[in-house]
Amino acid sequence: MSALKDFVDRELGVFRRARALGRPEEAWTALERAHILSQPDAWLHTRVHLSMLGYGLECREWDEVAGQVVRTAVAGIGSLLGKAPVGNTGRSNVPIMRPMPIPPDLAELLERAGAVSTGRTPSAGQVRTE
Protein backbone atom coordinates (compact mmCIF):
# COMPACT_ATOMS: atom_id res chain seq x y z
CA MET A 1 0.00 0.00 0.00
CA SER A 2 2.97 2.36 -0.34
CA ALA A 3 1.40 3.99 -3.43
CA LEU A 4 -1.75 4.58 -1.40
CA LYS A 5 0.30 6.16 1.39
CA ASP A 6 2.00 8.43 -1.13
CA PHE A 7 -1.37 9.55 -2.51
CA VAL A 8 -2.74 10.23 0.98
CA ASP A 9 0.45 12.09 1.96
CA ARG A 10 0.11 14.26 -1.15
CA GLU A 11 -3.40 15.33 -0.13
CA LEU A 12 -2.27 15.92 3.45
CA GLY A 13 0.43 18.20 2.03
CA VAL A 14 -2.26 20.15 0.16
CA PHE A 15 -4.15 20.39 3.47
CA ARG A 16 -1.10 21.75 5.32
CA ARG A 17 -0.44 24.37 2.63
CA ALA A 18 -4.09 25.51 2.58
CA ARG A 19 -4.14 25.65 6.38
CA ALA A 20 -0.95 27.73 6.44
CA LEU A 21 -2.48 30.13 3.92
CA GLY A 22 -5.67 30.50 5.97
CA ARG A 23 -7.90 28.76 3.42
CA PRO A 24 -10.17 26.54 5.52
CA GLU A 25 -12.46 25.42 2.68
CA GLU A 26 -9.46 24.22 0.65
CA ALA A 27 -7.98 22.62 3.77
CA TRP A 28 -11.18 20.66 4.51
CA THR A 29 -11.47 19.61 0.85
CA ALA A 30 -7.93 18.23 0.95
CA LEU A 31 -8.71 16.34 4.16
CA GLU A 32 -11.86 14.90 2.57
CA ARG A 33 -9.85 13.77 -0.45
CA ALA A 34 -7.20 12.23 1.82
CA HIS A 35 -9.99 10.45 3.67
CA ILE A 36 -11.43 8.89 0.53
CA LEU A 37 -7.98 7.64 -0.43
CA SER A 38 -7.18 6.39 3.08
CA GLN A 39 -10.19 4.15 3.64
CA PRO A 40 -8.66 0.86 2.44
CA ASP A 41 -5.85 1.09 5.02
CA ALA A 42 -6.64 1.02 8.76
CA TRP A 43 -3.69 3.16 9.86
CA LEU A 44 -4.01 5.73 7.07
CA HIS A 45 -7.77 5.98 7.66
CA THR A 46 -7.25 6.57 11.39
CA ARG A 47 -4.44 9.04 10.70
CA VAL A 48 -6.67 11.14 8.44
CA HIS A 49 -9.43 11.19 11.05
CA LEU A 50 -6.88 12.33 13.64
CA SER A 51 -5.93 15.15 11.26
CA MET A 52 -9.60 16.05 10.87
CA LEU A 53 -10.03 16.01 14.64
CA GLY A 54 -7.01 18.26 15.13
CA TYR A 55 -8.16 20.70 12.47
CA GLY A 56 -11.68 20.75 13.90
CA LEU A 57 -10.18 21.68 17.29
CA GLU A 58 -8.00 24.34 15.69
CA CYS A 59 -11.02 25.83 13.90
CA ARG A 60 -13.22 25.47 17.00
CA GLU A 61 -15.81 23.53 15.01
CA TRP A 62 -17.27 21.62 17.94
CA ASP A 63 -19.79 19.56 15.94
CA GLU A 64 -16.92 18.44 13.73
CA VAL A 65 -14.80 17.61 16.77
CA ALA A 66 -17.57 15.47 18.28
CA GLY A 67 -18.06 13.65 14.99
CA GLN A 68 -14.34 13.08 14.55
CA VAL A 69 -13.96 11.57 18.04
CA VAL A 70 -16.43 8.84 17.05
CA ARG A 71 -15.00 8.41 13.55
CA THR A 72 -11.43 8.18 14.87
CA ALA A 73 -12.50 5.43 17.26
CA VAL A 74 -14.06 3.26 14.52
CA ALA A 75 -12.05 4.09 11.39
CA GLY A 76 -9.36 1.45 11.76
CA ILE A 77 -11.69 -1.41 12.53
CA GLY A 78 -14.01 -0.34 9.71
CA SER A 79 -11.13 -0.53 7.27
CA LEU A 80 -9.90 -3.86 8.63
CA LEU A 81 -13.37 -5.39 8.30
CA GLY A 82 -13.95 -3.94 4.83
CA LYS A 83 -16.89 -1.90 6.13
CA ALA A 84 -15.61 1.61 5.40
CA PRO A 85 -18.22 3.37 3.25
CA VAL A 86 -16.43 3.88 -0.04
CA GLY A 87 -16.25 7.50 -1.18
CA ASN A 88 -17.49 8.91 2.13
CA THR A 89 -15.77 12.22 2.79
CA GLY A 90 -15.29 11.54 6.50
CA ARG A 91 -16.76 14.82 7.76
CA SER A 92 -19.34 14.96 10.51
CA ASN A 93 -21.82 16.65 8.14
CA VAL A 94 -22.43 13.36 6.31
CA PRO A 95 -23.74 10.09 7.79
CA ILE A 96 -20.88 7.94 8.99
CA MET A 97 -21.84 4.87 6.91
CA ARG A 98 -23.06 6.55 3.70
CA PRO A 99 -21.19 5.42 0.55
CA MET A 100 -20.64 8.34 -1.81
CA PRO A 101 -19.40 8.68 -5.39
CA ILE A 102 -15.62 8.71 -5.69
CA PRO A 103 -14.28 11.69 -7.67
CA PRO A 104 -12.84 10.34 -10.96
CA ASP A 105 -9.27 11.48 -10.24
CA LEU A 106 -9.30 9.72 -6.86
CA ALA A 107 -10.90 6.60 -8.36
CA GLU A 108 -7.98 6.45 -10.77
CA LEU A 109 -5.47 6.74 -7.92
CA LEU A 110 -7.24 4.03 -5.91
CA GLU A 111 -7.22 1.79 -8.97
CA ARG A 112 -3.50 2.44 -9.52
CA ALA A 113 -2.82 1.63 -5.87
CA GLY A 114 -4.78 -1.61 -6.23
CA ALA A 115 -7.06 -0.50 -3.41
CA VAL A 116 -10.51 -0.47 -5.03
CA SER A 117 -12.20 -1.62 -8.19
CA THR A 118 -13.85 1.32 -9.91
CA GLY A 119 -15.61 -0.57 -12.66
CA ARG A 120 -19.05 -0.03 -11.10
CA THR A 121 -20.80 2.10 -8.51
CA PRO A 122 -18.70 2.00 -5.34
CA SER A 123 -19.92 0.00 -2.40
CA ALA A 124 -18.37 -0.87 0.91
CA GLY A 125 -17.66 -4.39 -0.34
CA GLN A 126 -15.27 -3.09 -2.98
CA VAL A 127 -12.61 -1.94 -0.53
CA ARG A 128 -9.75 -4.40 -0.42
CA THR A 129 -8.20 -4.80 3.00
CA GLU A 130 -5.60 -7.52 2.38
N, C-alpha and C positions, 0 to 999 in steps of 0.2 A: 504494500500500500504506500510505498514511498512517493509515487507519482501523486496519489491522492493527498498526502501530506504537503507536497509542494504546492498543489493547487489551493489547498486551504490556507497555507502560509502566505500565498500571494494575496488572497482576499483579506487576510488579517493585516497585511502590510498596507493595503488600500484603506482599511479601517483606521489604522494608526495615523496615516497621513491626513485623512479627512478630519479626524479628531484634533490633531495638532493645528489644523487650519480653522478650527471652529465651525465645521460643517456637519452638524449632527445628522441631518437627513442622509447625506452621503455615507457617514460613518455607520448608521444603522443598516443601510442598504448593503454595505460591504459585509457586515456581520451576518445579515440574512443569507447572503450568497455563500459565505463561509459555512454557515450552518447546513445549507442544502448539500454542499460538497462533503461535509464531515459525517453525515449520518451513517454511512456504512461502517465506520470505525469507532468503537466505543470510546477510546481515549480522545480522539479528535473531536467527536461529538460533545463530550463532556467539557473539553477545553474551550470550545466555542461558547457553550452555555456559561462557563465561568467568565469569559470575556463579556458576554452580554450582561451578566449580573454586575460585573464591575462597572461597565459603562452606564447601566441603569442607576447604580449608586452615584456615580460621578454626576450624572444629569439630574439626580433627584427625582427620577420617575418611579414613584413608589409602587404603582401597579405593575410596572415592568419588573421591578426588583422581586416582588412577591411571586410573580409568574416564573421568574428565572430560578428562584430557590427550588421550586417544585421540579422544573425542567432539568436543572442540574442534577437533582437527586435521581431522576429516572433515565436520563439520556444514555448512559453507558449500558445499562441492562436492556434498554429498548433496542439499541444497536446490536448487542450480543444475541438477542433473541430474534432478530430480524423483524422487529415490530415498529421500528421508526417509521413514521408516516412520510413516505417519499415526497420530496418537494416542499414540505412544510418549512416555512421561513423561521420558525423557532421563537418568534416574538410572542409576548403574552396577549397580543390583540387578535390572535387566531387560536382556534381550538387546538389543544395539544396533540390530538390524534388525527387531525384532518390532513389527508394527502392533498397535495396541490400540484399544479402543473410545474414541471421543471423548465426554467428558461433554456432555450435551445443551446446557447453557448455553454451552460453548465452541464446539460445533458451530454454534450460532446465530450467534455472533460471527464465526466463520470464513466462514459463508455471507454475512453482512452485509458483510464485508470483501472478498467476491468471491474468497476464497482457496481454498475447497474446496467441492465438491459434497457435501452430506450426505444425498442421497436414497437411498443404499444403504450397506451395510457399507463402512467406510473401507478403502482400499488405497493403497499408495504411489503408484499411478498417478493418484490423484485430486488430488494436490497440483498446483496451477497455479504455474508459475514464471515466467511472462511478465510 
